[in-house]
Amino acid sequence: MKVLVLCYEYPPLGGGGGRVAQAIAEQLVKRGYEVRVQTAALGWRSKRETINGVDVFRTASLRRREDTCGIHEMGLYCVTSFLPTLHHIWKWKPDVVHAHFAVPTGLLAYVVHTITGVPYVLTAHLGDVPGGVPEQTDNLFRLINPIAQLIWKSAAACTAVSSFVQKLAEAAYERKVIRILNGVELEQSATRNPNSELSTPRHLVFVGRLSVQKNPVFLINILARLQNPSWKLTLVGDGPYMDEVRQRIATTKLREKITVTGWLDAVAVQRILRDADILVMPSLSEGLPVAGVEALKHGLAIVASDIPGLHDVVEDGVNGYRVPLNDLDAFAHKLNWLLESDNTLLAMKHASWNKAREFDMAAITDQYEEVLSSTLSLP
């Protein structure tokens, strides 16, 4: 089977959605499938490269930052990738197109499907479905609803990365959507017990883009309220709120306790997670965060906002706590409790390590393989 992956971002560009696309593509290559990716480049320099067996074609675009992509840049990706995508289909002849993000990538998949007849599978992440990030996209979805309906109804199959995204998509487009969780490779951790010793001081970590969605300034405000002083935080990421985060750290006099790393490669992030005890996620909205799944793999307790997109990752009172959105006192209370209760923290770390099996990449790839292969029998 030949699979053409369409995604407006692909590592090292982009965030969690691009990493999900990469993980699936690389797993399919390991299973003997041929996979190509049509994605956007940074700036105006198109290029082709091979990453872990996946042929990646990057088309020139106006994208200016590795971690951020505006609506106009997403739209330009669809324009500049249109002819290259047709070329892949006519010359390389893929059996199926796998489009990550119904908006904008689904539009490209729909148009080339209309022209060529090649079936496409949609994978929705969060912001590409109505209600996922309502404060940012509700007006957009009202405007594009007619074309969005066509994109979803014309897809050979549709998947979503979490129960929350699945429910939103089914409600909006009245069709079956298959939940396939974001996966993580467990080979290195499958036989390893979660840490039986805790870090001294306790090691908290935040991983993500410093954007309004991830609520990073609120994170610093939480830490400023902690009564137990035995902690340190590693903050991994970058984004539009970086300056405000640094200013808040200075204002709260937490510079000696917080290390801000900026973006790191996957190996460095894994090293930090292996050493950490607690992942803190005060997000305002999530689909299914890759950072949360990676934290499970390394046996971290998770203290996170009680939002639907995190329910697949955090079992309240079992492997962490789900805290009312933007409740400073509640977040500080739960973190203080974990800092003071070694037994509770160790039990939650162990529960996370066990829960990671639900996200085993091998099983996740089986599900994608089944969905993609099912399109081959369509008339």
Buried (B, 14 or more C-beta within 10 A) or exposed (E): BEBBBBBBBBBBBBBBBBBBBBBBBBBBBEEEBBBBBBBBBBEEEBEEEEBEEBBBBBBBBBBEEBBBBEEEBBBBBBEBBBEBBBEBBEEEEBBBBBBBBBBBBBBBBBBBBEEBEBBBBBBBBBBBBBBBBEEBBEEBBEEBEEEBBBBBEBBBBBBBBBBBBBBBBBEBBEEEBBBBBBBBBBEEBEEEEBBEEBBEBBBBBBBBBBBBBBBBBBBBBBBBBBEBEEBBBBBBBBBBBBEEBBEBBEEBEBEEBBEBBEBBEEEEBBEBBBEBBBBBBBBBBBBBBBBBBBBBBBBBBBBBBBBBBBBBBBBEEBBBBBBEBEBBEBBBBBBBBBBEEEEEBBBBBBBBBBBBEBBBBEBBBBBBBEBBBBBEEEE
